[in-house]
Amino acid sequence: MIADVLTDAGARMGKAVDVAREDFATVRTGRANPQMFQKTLVNYYGTPTPLEQLASLQNQEARTLIVAPYDKGALKDIEQAIRDIPNLGANPTNDGSIVRVTLPELTADRRKEYVKIVRNKGEDAKVAVRNIRRKAKDELDALKSEVGDDDVARGEKELEQLTKTHIDQIDEALKRKESELLEI
């Protein structure tokens, strides 16, 4: 029973770390990256649809991304969705068959803003891991009458180690993203 609680908590913490990494990837660095548009929704015939399902994304140059829609009728919608992305500062242009997204050069102030955004996302991920830990600890406490205090204490120690491991993974991903952002 304790092992089930720990396994479940570990799986959920792993998902929280994966979500944090995906969130970090959506924050722009100095280069164009298709992952920046991972969570972009396009209003396609009245339905919010992920950009990845409507078009292929390719790097043309360091700061230019080509968006080639599968349906040419969605060009204007895709262009508008990219223009509406907050904190991107991109200027998409539509030539009738593709959308070319040119990203402006990042200033030092803008890089610092992005570092703050990434740190907030990292803190949110840590809070999610801690909430998972709290819920698992409550589940372990509920098992005290069935398995005994010693086994529950051992389970709580394993839970703390599991939590520390996942928070360290978030910190490591955060450090990598910060260094990537501050690199000129």
N, C-alpha and C positions, 0 to 999 in steps of 0.2 A: 504494500500500500504506500509506504513511504517512497519507494523507488518510482512508483507511478506518478506521484506528486512531483518528484524531482525531474523525471523525464519530461512531463508536461511543461513544467516551468522552464526547463532548458530549451525545449523546442520553441516556446513562445518568446523567450529572451533572444534566441537566435533570429527569429523573425523580426524582432525589434531592431537588432543590429543590421539586418539586411535592409530594412526600411530606411534606417539612418544613412546607410551607404548610398541608397538610391536618391535620397534627399540631397546628399552632398553632391551627387553627380549632376543634379539639376541646377546647381549654382554655377554661374559662368566663370570660367577662368580666362586667361588671355587668348585662348584658341576657340575656334568653333568646334563644337562637339555634338553629335546627334543626340546624346543622352540629355542635353539641356532641354530638349523638347519632349522628353519622355512623358511628362504629365500634362502636355498641352492638349486641350480639347477643342475641336473644331465643330462649329454648328453646321452639320452636314444634313441637309434636308430636314431641319428642325430638331435633329437629335445630336446631343453632344457625343462626338466620336473621337477617340484618341488619334492624334496625328499619324502615329506609326501605322495605323490601319488604312489610312487614306493615301499615303505617299511613302516613297523611299527617300531616305536622307543620306547625303554623301558630303564628305569634306572635299571642297575644291582647292582651297588654300588654307592657310593658318586661321584666317578670320572670315572666311566665306564658306557658306554651307548651301548646297543645292537641294531643294525639295522638289522632287518629281512626282506629282500626283498621278494616281492610277486612273482617276476620272478628271478630265480637263475642266469639267463643269464646277469642280470644287476649288479651282485656283483662287478666286476672290475670297472665299471663306477661309482658306488656309492662310492667305496673306493677311487677312484681318485678324485671325487668331494669333498669328506670330506678332503682329503689331501690338496686340493687347496684352502681351506677356509683361508683367510688371518687372521693373529693375533690369530689363534686358538692353534697352536702348538700341535695338536692332532696327535696320531700315530695309524691310523686304521689298523687292521689286519683282514684278510679274511681267514676263515677256511673252505670255500667251501659251507657253507649254511647260515652263518651270517657274518656281519662285526662287530667287537668289537672295539669300540673307547675308548681309554684310554687317559684321559686328564692329562697333567702334573700339578704338584702343582704350584700354583701361587706364585711368589715372590712379595715382597713389591713394587719393581719398576714396575713390570708388573701390579699390582693392580692400581698403580697411573696412568699408561698409560691408563688403561681401564676407570678410572674415567674421564680422559681428553676426551676420545672418547665419553663417555656418556654425558658429559657436552656440547660437540659440537653438538651432536644429539639433546639435549634439546634446545640449542640455535637455531638450524635450525627449530625446531617445533614452537618455539616462533615467529620466523620470519614469518613462514607460517601463524600463527594466526594474526599477525599484518598486513600481506598483505591482508588477508580476511577482516580485519577491514577497511583498506584503501579503498578497493573496495566497501564495503557496505557504507562507508561514502560518496564516490562519488555518489553512487546511491541515497542516501538520499539528497544530495545537488541538484541533478537533479530534485527531487520532490518538491523543495521549491516553485516553481511557482504554483503548483497544490494544495498543502496542507497548506502552510503558514510556516513562520519562527519559530513560537513557537512549532508547532508539530515536525518539523525537529530537533529543539534543544532538545526536549524531547527524540526523537528517538536516537539522538547522545549520550545522557547521558546513555540511556539503552544499546547502542552499547558498550560504554566504560566499563560499568559494566559487560557485557557479555564477553568482551575481558579479563578483569581482572580475572574473574572466570576461564576462560580456561587457562590462563597463570599460575594461582595459581595451577591448576590441574597438569600442566606440571611440575612445580616446586616441587610439592609434590611427583610425580612419580620419579623425578630426585633424590630427597633426599633419597627415599627408595632404589633406585638402588645404589646410592653411599654408603649408609650404608651397603648394602648387599655385595658390592665389597670390602669394607675395613674390613669386618668382617673376622676374621681368624678362 
